Amino acid sequence: MRMAFPRITADPARMGGVPCIRDTRVTVSMVLGRLGAGMTIDELLAEYPYLDREDVLAALEFAAAVVNEHEVPLSRPA
């Protein structure tokens, strides 16, 4: 069963087809990078006022699903 991500779009004409939030130019990877660097969701929403909390959570859910679908090589076993 495939999951649907209605807030995540990928258009070859926008950002080279990289997954984005709701047809904007804000990529899922940018959202994840900012969160991973320590930015809070509230700080991210203040920087991008056209996003909402559900958009950020959808990006996290999408990333978790993508990682679950692919084997990600690590430098050494955990």
Residue, then its C-alpha position, 0 to 999 in steps of 0.5 A: m500500500r502506497m501512502a499519499f502525501p497531498r501536501i508534497t508535490a513534485d513538478p519537473a518544471r519547478m525546482g527540477g522535480v525535487p519534492c516541494i511543499r504544496d507547489t511552492r519552491v520550498t523543498v522538503s530537503m530545505v525544511l529537513g535541513r533547517l530542522g536538522a540544524g536546530m531550527t524549531i518549527d515555530e522559527l521555520l514558520a516565522e521565516y516562511p509565513y506561507l507554510d503551516r505546521e501541517d506542511v512541516l509535519a508532512a515533510l517529516e512524514f514524507a522523509a520518513a517514508v522515503v528513508n523506509e523505502h530505501e537502504v541508506p548506506l552508513s559509514r559503519p553499523a550502529 
